Amino acid sequence: MPQLAVPLWDVANGQGLRQLAELGLALLLSSLIGMEREAQQKSAGLRTHTLVGVASALMMEVSQHGFTNVLHLANVSFDPSRVAAQIVSGIGFIGGGLIFVRRDAVRGLTTAATIWLTCAVGMACGGGLPILALAVTALHFLVVRGYPLLSRRLTASAPPATVEVRLTYLTGRALLPRLMEACTRRGFRILEVRADRLPGQAGAAARVLLRLEGTADTGQLASELFHDEGVVDVELSLGREDDTTDP
């Protein structure tokens, strides 16, 4: 049987107002997720999440409506879920590129997870499931914004951990008082301070050991200390196990 020609601008062939509305909803929801990540100054922000969400929705539209002109042919069948499975597999490359390890601290896990979630939201919009897309978007904000508060409440009752911070910093800039102030501002109590000049550095660098006690996030403390211009190296060792998170 010869293949029937389908008009290019046929709105009844999966190109109508419903499909445009689904793409628009994917744009809106993925933008909201991206704005939250942008506000947190993450590497994947508004544009990345929006493009992932809209592209996923479009792929689902193609999966459902892009083959209608050949379905009437004999011995022709297709499974729309195959495209959805390929989207889930392919989005892992973007998420994996956002995860990196820096001085034994894993960063980017939450942002990579939101990329995956945004992909699922876009797929739900493109698949004609707007209520589920809205519900998952709301759950995203509950988890990302609400769970850190819950975690702080849980860790507040935990016994304080002993943390040893070894810093290499440039002398002559009055850095040590500022670094100690950053530790106390983060909620740690300073138990011991020991500083030594590094040999062969002509007095330009020094090594300091800070013994701290507290229940605050050591990953955030290390990040703040390392981003000081005069700090060359930061090493942390914990008295008990601690998890580094990426809120």
C-alpha positions in Angstrom: 0.0 0.0 0.0 1.5 3.4 -1.0 2.3 5.8 1.8 -0.3 8.6 2.1 1.1 12.2 2.1 0.5 14.1 5.4 0.4 17.9 5.2 3.4 19.5 6.8 1.3 21.9 8.9 -1.4 19.5 9.8 -2.4 20.6 13.4 -4.4 17.4 13.8 -1.3 15.3 13.4 0.1 15.9 17.0 0.9 19.5 16.4 -2.2 21.2 17.9 -2.9 23.4 20.8 -2.7 20.5 23.3 0.9 19.7 22.3 1.9 23.3 22.4 0.3 23.6 25.8 2.3 20.6 27.0 5.6 22.1 25.8 4.6 25.4 27.4 4.0 23.7 30.7 7.4 21.9 30.5 9.0 25.3 29.8 7.3 26.8 32.9 8.1 24.0 35.3 11.7 23.4 34.2 12.3 27.1 34.4 11.1 27.2 38.0 13.5 24.3 38.9 16.3 26.0 37.1 15.7 29.3 38.8 16.1 27.6 42.2 19.4 26.1 41.1 20.4 29.5 39.7 19.7 31.1 43.0 22.0 28.6 44.6 24.7 29.6 42.1 25.1 26.0 40.8 26.9 25.1 37.6 23.7 24.0 35.9 21.2 26.8 36.3 18.2 28.3 34.6 19.1 27.7 31.0 20.4 24.2 31.4 17.3 23.0 33.3 14.9 24.7 31.0 16.5 23.2 27.9 16.5 19.7 29.4 12.8 20.0 30.4 11.6 21.3 27.0 13.8 18.9 25.0 12.5 16.0 27.0 8.9 17.1 26.4 9.5 17.4 22.7 11.1 14.0 22.5 7.9 12.5 24.2 5.7 14.4 21.7 7.8 12.9 18.8 7.5 9.5 20.5 3.7 9.7 20.6 2.8 11.6 17.4 5.8 11.5 15.1 5.1 8.2 13.4 1.4 8.5 12.7 1.9 8.7 8.9 3.4 5.2 8.8 1.2 3.4 11.3 -1.4 2.5 8.6 1.2 0.5 6.7 1.2 -3.3 6.9 3.5 -4.9 9.5 4.4 -1.5 11.0 4.2 -1.1 14.8 6.2 0.9 17.4 6.6 1.2 21.1 6.5 4.9 22.3 8.2 3.9 25.6 11.4 3.1 23.7 12.1 6.8 23.2 11.4 7.5 26.9 13.9 4.9 27.9 16.5 6.4 25.7 15.9 9.9 27.2 16.5 8.5 30.7 19.8 6.9 29.6 21.0 9.9 27.6 20.4 12.4 30.4 22.9 10.5 32.6 25.7 12.0 30.5 24.7 15.5 31.5 24.2 14.6 35.2 27.5 12.7 35.3 29.3 15.8 34.0 28.1 17.9 36.9 29.6 15.6 39.6 33.1 16.1 40.6 35.4 15.3 43.6 37.5 17.9 45.2 39.7 17.1 48.2 37.6 14.0 49.0 34.4 16.1 48.9 31.8 15.0 46.4 30.1 18.0 44.8 27.2 18.4 42.3 25.1 15.3 43.4 22.0 17.3 44.1 22.3 19.4 40.9 22.8 16.2 38.9 19.7 14.8 40.5 17.6 17.9 39.6 18.7 17.5 36.0 17.3 14.0 36.1 14.2 15.2 37.8 13.7 18.0 35.3 14.0 15.5 32.5 11.2 13.4 34.1 9.0 16.5 34.5 9.5 17.4 30.8 8.7 13.8 29.8 5.5 13.9 31.9 4.4 17.1 30.3 5.1 15.7 26.8 3.4 12.5 27.7 0.2 14.2 28.7 0.5 13.9 32.4 0.5 17.5 33.6 -0.8 16.8 37.1 2.1 14.4 37.8 4.5 17.0 36.4 3.1 19.7 38.7 3.2 17.4 41.7 6.8 16.4 41.1 7.9 20.0 40.7 6.3 20.9 44.0 8.0 17.9 45.6 11.3 19.2 44.2 11.0 22.5 46.1 9.9 20.6 49.3 13.0 18.3 49.2 15.6 20.9 48.1 14.4 23.7 50.4 12.8 21.9 53.2 15.0 18.9 53.8 18.2 21.0 54.7 16.2 22.5 57.5 15.2 19.1 58.7 18.8 17.8 58.5 20.0 20.7 60.6 17.4 19.9 63.2 18.5 16.3 63.3 22.2 17.0 63.5 21.6 19.7 66.2 21.0 16.9 68.7 23.9 14.8 67.6 27.1 14.8 69.7 29.7 17.4 68.5 32.4 16.1 66.2 36.1 16.9 66.5 37.5 18.3 63.3 41.2 18.9 62.5 41.7 21.5 59.8 45.2 21.9 58.3 45.7 25.1 56.3 48.6 26.3 54.2 48.3 30.1 53.8 50.3 33.1 52.7 51.7 35.2 55.6 51.7 38.9 55.9 48.0 39.3 55.1 46.5 38.9 58.6 44.7 35.8 57.4 44.7 33.6 60.5 42.3 35.8 62.5 39.9 35.9 59.6 40.1 32.1 59.1 39.5 31.5 62.8 36.5 33.9 62.7 35.1 31.9 59.7 35.3 28.7 61.8 33.4 30.3 64.7 30.9 31.9 62.4 30.1 28.4 61.0 29.3 27.2 64.5 32.6 25.5 65.4 34.4 25.9 68.7 38.2 26.3 68.5 40.0 23.8 70.8 43.6 24.3 69.6 45.6 26.5 67.2 49.2 25.6 66.2 51.0 27.5 63.4 54.4 26.8 61.9 56.5 28.4 59.2 57.1 26.3 56.2 60.8 25.6 55.5 62.2 26.9 52.2 59.4 29.4 51.7 61.4 32.4 52.9 58.6 33.2 55.4 56.0 33.6 52.7 53.8 30.7 53.7 52.8 29.0 57.0 51.0 25.9 58.1 48.3 26.0 60.8 46.5 23.3 62.6 43.0 24.1 63.9 41.3 21.6 66.2 37.5 22.3 66.1 34.4 20.9 67.7 30.9 21.2 66.4 28.0 19.7 64.5 27.9 22.1 61.5 28.6 21.2 57.9 32.4 20.6 57.5 32.0 20.7 53.7 30.7 24.3 53.7 33.5 25.3 56.1 36.2 23.8 53.9 34.7 25.5 50.8 34.7 28.9 52.5 38.2 28.5 53.8 39.6 27.4 50.5 38.0 30.3 48.5 40.0 32.8 50.6 42.6 34.3 48.3 45.5 33.7 50.6 44.7 30.0 51.3 46.9 27.6 49.4 45.6 24.2 50.7 42.9 22.9 53.1 42.8 19.4 54.6 40.1 18.2 57.0 40.0 15.1 59.1 37.1 14.1 61.2 36.8 12.5 64.6 33.6 10.7 63.4 32.0 10.0 60.0 30.4 13.0 58.3 28.6 13.4 55.0 29.4 16.2 52.6 26.2 17.4 50.9 25.4 19.7 48.0 22.2 21.6 49.0 
